[in-house]
Amino acid sequence: MAEDAIRQGSLLHLPTAPVHRPWLVIFVDPGAAAPGCRLRNRVLHLLLRCLRPGFRHVLAISPEGRGNAWLVVNPGSDVLSVGVVHGSHIIPDLRRAVAGGHARVIAVTASRPAGWRFRGLFTCVATIAHLTGVRAGPFCTPWGLHRRMTSSPSA
């Protein structure tokens, strides 16, 4: 597995995760900025209002092993959160959000891009596009990523 990582361009001789991993890509709107939060977070929330409602943030989850565990990748404005959570902590809330029209979910099987791709700014879209192997421009919005993921299997 480590040799495969080297052949695929990794700089480390460490095993890599499976390339064709299934992901649920989740499109949501973040909650309002909390009172007293930092100025840059308030400004970010104001800027996000310019994006299409329902498509202001994107994150991804993937089944991880056995026992209803899910790998969560949530790119934030100042941190990339990656962790494993039990399904009972995320799946019921996700189902309610989808049923209430507050979230949209697309199932994607990750693929390795044919070649190197510039991902642009470190945004939630660029991170999830890179994670799943979906082609997205350097300034793509969550709505644009959603359109690419739903337009064709080889997006």
C-alpha positions in Angstrom: 0.0 0.0 0.0 2.9 2.4 0.7 4.3 1.7 -2.7 1.0 2.6 -4.2 1.1 5.9 -2.3 4.5 6.7 -3.9 3.3 5.9 -7.4 0.3 8.2 -6.9 2.5 11.2 -6.0 2.5 11.0 -2.2 5.7 12.4 -0.6 5.5 9.9 2.3 5.9 6.2 2.4 2.7 5.8 4.4 -0.5 3.8 3.5 -3.2 6.0 2.0 -6.9 5.8 2.4 -8.9 4.0 -0.3 -9.3 6.2 -3.4 -12.8 5.1 -4.2 -14.3 5.9 -0.8 -18.0 6.7 -0.6 -18.9 10.1 0.7 -22.1 11.9 1.6 -21.5 15.5 0.6 -23.8 17.8 2.7 -24.8 21.3 1.6 -26.1 23.6 4.4 -26.3 27.2 5.6 -24.3 27.9 8.7 -26.1 29.4 11.7 -26.0 33.1 12.4 -22.9 34.6 13.9 -23.0 34.3 17.6 -23.2 37.6 19.5 -19.7 38.7 20.6 -17.9 36.5 18.0 -14.8 37.9 16.3 -15.2 40.6 13.7 -13.8 38.4 11.0 -16.4 35.7 11.7 -19.2 38.4 11.5 -17.8 39.6 8.2 -17.6 36.1 6.9 -21.3 35.5 7.7 -22.2 38.7 5.9 -20.2 37.6 2.9 -21.9 34.2 2.9 -25.3 35.9 2.6 -24.3 36.7 -1.0 -24.3 33.0 -1.8 -27.3 31.0 -2.8 -29.5 30.1 0.2 -29.1 26.4 1.2 -25.6 26.4 -0.4 -23.4 28.5 1.8 -21.3 25.7 3.3 -20.3 22.1 2.3 -18.9 19.3 4.4 -18.7 15.5 3.9 -19.1 12.3 5.9 -18.2 8.7 5.1 -18.8 5.4 6.8 -15.8 4.4 8.8 -15.3 0.7 9.7 -17.9 -1.1 11.8 -20.1 0.0 14.6 -21.9 2.9 12.9 -18.9 5.2 12.9 -18.6 8.1 10.4 -15.6 10.1 9.3 -16.5 13.8 9.2 -14.6 16.3 7.2 -15.8 19.9 8.0 -13.7 22.7 6.5 -14.2 25.8 8.6 -13.0 29.3 8.1 -10.1 28.9 10.5 -9.7 25.1 11.0 -10.1 21.9 9.1 -12.1 19.6 11.4 -11.6 15.9 10.8 -12.8 13.2 13.1 -14.8 10.0 13.6 -18.2 10.3 15.3 -20.9 7.7 16.1 -23.8 7.7 13.7 -26.2 8.4 16.5 -24.6 11.8 16.9 -24.9 12.9 13.3 -27.4 10.8 11.2 -30.6 11.6 13.0 -29.8 15.4 12.9 -28.9 15.0 9.2 -32.1 13.2 8.4 -34.2 15.9 10.2 -32.3 18.7 8.3 -32.9 17.0 4.9 -36.5 16.4 5.7 -37.0 20.0 6.8 -35.3 21.3 3.7 -32.3 22.7 5.6 -29.7 20.4 4.0 -29.1 18.7 0.7 -27.0 15.5 0.5 -25.3 13.9 -2.5 -23.7 10.5 -2.5 -20.4 10.6 -4.2 -17.7 7.9 -4.7 -14.4 9.6 -4.5 -12.1 9.2 -7.5 -8.5 10.1 -8.2 -8.2 13.0 -10.6 -6.5 12.3 -14.0 -3.9 14.9 -13.2 -2.8 17.6 -10.8 -5.4 20.3 -10.2 -5.0 23.7 -8.7 -7.7 24.1 -6.0 -7.5 27.8 -5.4 -8.3 29.3 -2.1 -8.6 27.1 1.0 -12.4 27.1 1.1 -14.9 24.5 2.0 -15.7 23.9 -1.7 -12.0 23.5 -2.6 -11.5 21.0 0.3 -14.5 18.8 -0.5 -13.7 18.9 -4.3 -10.2 17.8 -3.6 -11.4 15.1 -1.1 -13.8 13.6 -3.6 -11.9 14.2 -6.8 -14.6 16.3 -8.4 -13.4 19.0 -10.8 -14.2 22.5 -9.5 -12.6 25.8 -10.4 -10.5 27.7 -7.9 -13.4 30.1 -7.1 -16.3 27.7 -7.2 -19.2 28.2 -4.8 -21.1 25.4 -2.9 -23.9 25.8 -5.5 -21.4 25.4 -8.3 -20.0 22.2 -6.7 -23.5 20.9 -6.2 -24.3 21.4 -9.9 -21.0 19.7 -10.9 -21.8 16.7 -8.7 -25.3 16.3 -10.0 -24.6 17.0 -13.7 -22.8 13.8 -14.6 -21.0 10.9 -13.0 -17.7 12.0 -14.4 -18.0 15.6 -13.0 
